[in-house]
Amino acid sequence: MATTGRPVLPGTAGTSEIWGSGEYRNYVSDMMTSFGAEYNRRRELENALEQPVVETHGAPLQVELCGLYALDNAQQHHTAQYELVLDPKPTPVLRRGLPFFCAARFHRQFDPARDAIKLVFAFGPKPAVTKGTRVILPVTDKKELTSDKNKWDVRIHHQDGNDITFQVQIPASAQVGIWKCIVRTHPAGQREPVNVFKCEDDIYVLFNPWCEGESLLISGVASIQDMFAEDGVYLEDEQLRQEHVLNETGKVWIGSYRQPKGHRWVFGQFDDVVLPATMFLLELSKLKHADRGSPVQMARAISAMINSLDEDGLIEGNWGGKYEDGIAPHAWTGSVAILEKFLKEGGRPVKYGQCWVFSAVVVTVCRALGIPCRSVTNYVSAHDTNSSLTVDKYFDRLGEEIQGGPDGDCFDSCWNFHVWNELWMARPDLPLGYGGWQIIDATPQEASDGKYMGYLHNNAT
């Protein structure tokens, strides 16, 4: 199976203060506890709603409950197929670059002259305004949302007595993952006293391949085409979006170039265990929360977290032929069983996988997150271990092969086949024209700077 040396993922190398902090450990522990509780609740069909927690500090306007309209928002956000949305207690699954509706009921009618309302959205264990992981939106009397879709915004959509429906805009560059919503109220013109209401629901925000950029007119200058309000994974062709984002089944090709074989696979990206398991895997990848709005950074993290080396990720590879203490790679026919086993067993790597299994699960995770993705199979696949761009073997004067070559770094080989992935995204980190299908390889084959990490390679021609 072929690969190349890969650079260490920026933002993940070394030990950042946050990864060793008690706050981070508590954040990951709470996340896993929450996923486990939700998994059991769904399986037992316990539909009772728990009362939200209200911290009252004497504020004149108090929140009694909030609603996030998961089912209604899902239609516009192309997320109506997610089982989390269809659950008896729906979880909001939204795509960035689009507005959504939510509502709050107060203990009395809102009076703008007397009351101030702020919606706060937080991401990760240590949200910060400066990093874009904490957003504070004051509610005003504005009638329309801002036209700049790279900004968060809020407006009152409708008020009926004590109930207010808000429309909130998610920017096209927002971090992808679980956001939390807090409603803060206080007297107008004063900072205190403050009433804080924490909405209990997780809000999943995903990439949006439907989010197209716009032309931006700059003060009398001719209109220029800019990456304005465009998601980095925007894919113009609707047929390609249907195939590489929404399609739940397919084949991963194995075998040989003389006898190729399509291994049927159920990707199942909309299953209720996929997004929770993916969120936990992202925590294992230690990708900085502020960087989780970049499809480039997320792709590199995904390629590393799918295999179990270094990060204790999802799947343990095994090419030895002995699978008695796990499940043989050929026995898997879908990703959901793997992710479900991982989630139920507390994040323990699942045994076993090989390249087509790694690739198929990457498809599931990427499509679940909204990144267009497909598997690619290469037959007679060369593995160049010393970056010579050739498959080399060395022999001494007696015709005996020199293992490792004269420098001990050449262990080139050819495999019957190898499977990796292509993801569709813009590449703002590269010169213009290098966006499009990008290659990642989640199969752990060789270390890069001491880590078994997948890589991101441009496939432009």
N, C-alpha and C positions, 0 to 999 in steps of 0.2 A: 504494500500500500504506500502510495507516494505522498510526500509532503515536502515542505521546505522549512528551513529554520525560521522561526517566527520571533518578532520582537516582543518584549514584555509589554503588556497592556498598560498604557499610561493611566494613572489613577489607581492602579491596583498593586503595583510593585511596592515592596517595603512594608513597613508597619506604620499606618497612620494612627494618630491618637484615638480616633473614634472607634477603631476596631477592637482595641483592648479595653475600652471604657465600660463601666458598669451599665451606663445608659444603653450602649449598643447591645450588650448581652441581654439586658432586660427586654429591649425592643424585639430581638430575634426570638427570645423565649416566649414573649407575649404573642408574637405572630404565629408561632407554631401551635401554641395553646389555642389560639382563636381558630386556626384552620381545623384543628382536630375537633373542637367543639362544634363547628359548623358542619363538618363532615358527618359526625354522629347525629346531629340534629336533622340533616337532610335524609339520612338513611332511616331514621325513626319517624320521619314525617311529623315532627313536633312543630306546629305552626304558631304557637303562642308568641306574641310579641312582648318583649320585656320593656318595662317602662324606662325611658331615658333618664340618665343621671343629670340632675340640675343642681348647680352650685349657686346659691342665692346669696348675694351680698347687699341686699336691700335696694336693688335697682327698682325704679318704679315700673319698668316694663319687663315682664318675665315671660320666657318662652315655655309653653306647655308641651308642645310636641313639634316635630318637623317631619316632612315627607320629601323624598327624593325622586318620586315618579319614575322608578326604574323602567317599568314597562313602556310608558309613553315616550320617554327619551330614547329608548332602544331603537325605535323605528327610524328616526332621523339619523342615528349614529351607527346604523348597520350592525347592531349588536343583539338583535332580537333572537338569534339562534343560541345564544349562550344559556346553558342550563341555570347558571346563577341568576340570570334575569327571570327565567321562567319558574323559579322556585316559588313555593307558596309564600315565602318571605323573600321577595325579590331583592337582589343586590344590584346597585347601579353599575353598569359597564358602559363607559362613555369613550368617545374618541376625541382627541384634542383637535383644535381648530374649529370647533362647533360650539354653539350655545346649548345649554340645557336648562330645564325648569326644576325648581324646588320650592317648597312652601314651609311656612312656620305659622303656628297658632300661638298668639300671645294671650295673656290673662285679661287684656283690655285692648281697645282699639289704639292703633299706632297714631301718634300725633307728631308730625315732623317738627313743630315748634317746641315740643316738650321732650321728645325722645330721639336718641341716636342709635342706629343699628349698624353693626359691622359684621360681615361674613368673613370668617377666617378659614383659609384652606392650608393644611399642613401636610408635609411629605417627609417621611423618614423619622429617625429617632431624635434628631436635633435640628428641627426646622429653623431656617434663618432667612430673613428677607433678602439679605445681601447675596445669598446663593440661589435665590429663586425657589426655595423649598418651603417658604412661608409667605402667604399672600393675604393682605388685609384689604378688604373691599368695603369702603363706607357706602351705605345706601343713601342715595339722594333722590331728588324728584325728576331726574333726567328721563326723557321719553324713549331714547334709543341707545343701543349699545355703541361703543366706539367702533369706527370703521377699521381701526388697526387691529387686525386679528392676531397680532403677535403680543397682545396685551390681555391680561385678565380684566373683566369688567362685570358690573352688575346693574340691573335696573329693576324697578317694581313693575311687574307685568300686570298684576291685578290685585286689588284689595277688596275684601268682602268682610266687613265687620272686623273681627279679631284675627282673621286669616289674611296672610299676604303670600302671593305667589311671586317668586323672584325668577328672573332670567339671568343666568350666569354664563359668561363667555370664557371658554378654555383656550388659551393661546396655542398656536400650532407648534410651539417649541416646548410645551410643558413637559415636565418629567413624567415618564411612563411608570405606572405602578399604583400603589394604594395611597390615596389621599384621604384625609379626614376633614370634616367640616365642623366648625364651631361658630355659634351665633353669640355675639357679644352685644349687650345693650347697656346704655348708661344715659343719664340725663343730658339733653342737648346743651352744649356749651361747657360741660364739665367732664372731667376724666373719671370721677368716682361719684357715687358707688357704681360698681360694675356687676352685671349679671352674666354668667357664662353658662351656655348650654352646649354640651357636646353631643353631636349627632352620633348615634351608635353605629350606623352603617359604614362599612368600608365603601369607598368610591374608587372603582378601578378606572384608570385613565389609560387608554391605549394609543398606539400610533394610528394614523389615519391616512391610508392610501387613496382616499377620495378627496383629500384636502388639497385643492389646486391653488397655485399662486396667482397673483393679480398684477396688472400693470400699475405702477405707482407714478403719479404725476407730481413732479417736484417744481413748485413755484414758477410756472410759466415756461419751464424747460420742456422739451419734447418728452413724451411718455417713454419710459424705459422699462424693459422687462426685467424684473428683479425677483429674487427668491422671497417675495413678500407674502407673508402669511401662508406659505406653502410647507406642508409637512415634508420632511426629508425622505419619506418613503412613498410620496405621491406617485401613482402609476396611472397613466392616462387611459389605457385600454381597458374597458369594462370587462371584456372577455378574460383578459389576463388577471384582473382582480378577482373575478369569479373562480378562476382555476387556482391561483396561487395564494389567495387569502381565505376564500370561503369554502373551497372544495374539501370535504372531510375524508375522502378515500382516494386510493391510487395504487401504484405499483412502485416498488424499488427494485431496480434491475441488478441481478447478480448473475452467476454462471461464468461463461467464458465467451470470447468473441465469436467462437464457432457455434456455441449453444447458449445464447443469452436467455435468461429466464426472469420473468417478471414476478417478484414476490409480492403478493397482495398485502396491502397495509391499510388499516383504519387509523387515520391521523387523529380524529376525534378532538379537534382543538376546542370545541364548544362544551365538552364535558365539564361537570362541576368541580372536578379535582384538578383540572389543568392549570387554571390561573392561580389558585392557591399554591400549588406545588412550584409553579414558575416563580412566584414571588419569593418563596423560601430559597430557591436555587440562586436567585439574584443576590440574596443576602450572603450566601456562601461564596459567591464570586467576589465579594468585597468591592464591587464597583461603587465609586462614590455616588451618593444619592443625587448630588447636583449634576452629575454627568449622565443621568438616566433619561435625559431627553434627546440624547444623541444616538441615532441608529448605528453609527459607526462604533461607538463605545459599547453599546448594548450587544451588537453582533459579536464583538470580540469576547465579551463576558459570556455570552451564550455558548460559544464554541469551547470555552474552558470549562463551564459548569456542567456540561452534559456528561463528560467523563469523570471518573472518580479520583483521578490522580491529582495530588496537591490540594484541591478544594474539597475533597470528600463529596464529589458531585453525584450525579444521578445514577450512572451505569458503570459497572466494573467490566473492563474488557477481559476477554479470555480467548486465546488462540491455541490453547494446549489440547483441546479435545476432551477434557474431563470436566463435566458440569454437574456432578452428583450433588454438590451442596448449593445448587442454584437451578436456573432454567437455561437450557441450551439456547444460543442465539437464534437458531433456525425455528425454535418453537414459538417465538413472539410473532404475533400477527397484527399488533396495534400498539399505540403509545399509551393509551389510557391505563391498561393493566400495569404498565411499568410505573407511571406517575402515581397511580393509586397505591401501589405497594410501597413506593418511596414515602408517600405522605402518611400512610397508616403505620409504618414502622419507624416513625420519628426522624426521617431524613437519612436513614442508612442506605448506602449505595446498593443498587439492585444488581444481582448476578443473573445472567451475564449478557454481554453484547459484543458485536463486532461492527465493522464499518457501516453496514447498511442499517443496523439498528440505531447507531449513533445518528446517522443522517436522517432517518425517518422521524426520530424524536425531535431533532432540530426543526424539521418542518412543522411539527405540532406546536412547539413552543413559539416559533417565529410567527406562525399564522395566528395563534392565540393572542399574541401581542400586537398584531396588525402589520407585521413586516411581511411583504410578499416573499415567498420562499419556495424552492423546488430542490429535489434531489438530482444529482448528476452522477452517472456511473462511467468510469473510464476502464476499458478493457486493456489487458497487457499493460498494466499500470506500473511505471517505473518509480522506484524509490531511490532518489539521489541523496545520499547521506552526507556528501561533502561539498554540495553546491557547485559541482563542476558542469552541470547541465548535460552530463552524459552518464551512461551506465558503465562503470569501469570494473574490470577484473585484472589483477596483476599476477604474473607467473614468474618464477625464477628460471634460471638457465636450464634446469632439469625438467621444466614443464609443470612443476608443482605450484598450485595456487598459493599466493601470499595472502593469508587472511588479514583483512584490514588494510591491505596495500602497504606501500613503503612507509607511509606516515602514520599508519594505524588508525586512520579516520575514514576509511572507505569500506562500507559494508553495503554497497548498492545491490539492489535486487529488483525483480519484476514479479508482480502479483498477477493472478488471473484477472482480478478486477479490484477496483477501489471505488468507494462511494463518498462523495462530499456534498456540499450544498452551495447554491447560489441564492443571494438575497438582493432584492431591488432597493436601491437607495441612492440619494445624492451623495457626492463626496466633496464637501466644501473644504476638506483638508488637502485636496489634490487640485491640479490645474483644471480649468474648465474643460468639460468633455469627458471626464473620467467617471462620471456617475453611471448608474445602470446596474447591471447584474454584477455582484461582488461575490467572491468565493470565500467561504469559511470551511474549515475541516475540524470536526469535533473528535475525530479518532486520535487517541494519544499514541503518537509514534516515536517522537524524539523530543528531548527537552530543549527549550530556548531559554538561555540564561538561567538554567536550573529549574525551570517550570515547564510542565507539560501543558501547553496552552495552544488553543486553536489560533488561526491567523485569519486576517482579512486581506484579500488580494483582489485588486482591480482586474476585471475581465474585459475591459474595453479593447476593441480591435480597430 
